[in-house]
Amino acid sequence: MLLFDYHRPTTVAETAALMAELGEDAELLAGGTSLMNLARLGLAEPAHVIALADVGELGGLDATPDGGLQLGATTTIRHVETSPLVRGRAPGLAEACGHVATVRIRNQATVGGSLVHADPNQDLPPMLMVHDALARITGPNGDRSVPVAELFLGFFETVVQPEEILHSIVVPPPARGFRAGYLKFLPRTKDDYSTVAVAVGLTAEEGRVTAARIAVAGGGSTPLRCTAAERALVGTIPGEATALAEAAALVREALDPISDARGSSGYKREMARVCTTRLLRRLGTEDAG
């Protein structure tokens, strides 16, 4: 790993000024669980590292006036996992955070860092997609909001521009009757990324699904929503076997994963179908209860 100059700004404005001055030679550092590993492997060689730990504007976990949540970019995943506020308003998000690597990693890794890193196997993006979360991005031209479902462009690539900073994530208040869950298939060590993982959100009224969200990690070059499967669930009885099987099959067909050490493309697609089936069945049972 090459030596680099270390900068520790205290405001977003100071951070932006450093980014403008240092340009492509600089990398932002949040929790460091991704950047430092890449640097040790020689896959990242920044001449300057800008640490965000002291930029208070980028931290915190708060309720929004409308009953949603705002997660600062430097909020740790462990904080989200254990927050009573999150467990009360978005328990599926707390569940997904609990699947990230180990407690030691979760105490260091940040919400913003995990999103900007843009590894398609990350745990948080699918659940944030299920919650219709928005990424707030700040830059020289002001702030803009991007749905998390539209944040990713490809392997390790997002719409966040080099001069911009991911400021926070806004999770809207859930609709009445909304339930969400997360299921991760992980045949290797607990701190590894998943072979495939599925997040599902269902809204039901009077015994029928009125809205559905299904998102998958490990199913392609980005985490992705499976909109055809979502449409197939609307109007059905939660947990009903035929509808459940149809939606799970549509998830399998929507994916285009790579073959790697975690499994072949076909294996991952089939495990996504299995995970979707089990998760829909679980949420249907919860709804019935």
ABEGO torsion letter per residue (X at the ends): XBBBBBBBBABAAAAAAAAAAAEAABBBBBAGAAAAAAAAAGABBBABBBBAAABAAABEBBBBAAGBBBBBAABBAAAAAABAAAAAABAAAAAAAAABEBAAAAAABBAAAAAAAGBAABAAAAAAAAAGBBBBBBBAAEBBBBBAAAABAEBGBBABBAABBBABBBBBBBBBGBBBBBBBBBABBAABBBABBBBBBBBBBGGBBABBBBBBBGAEABBBBBAAAAAAABGBBBGBAAAAAAAAAAAAAABBBBBBAAEBAAAAAAAAAAAAAAAAAAAAAAAAX
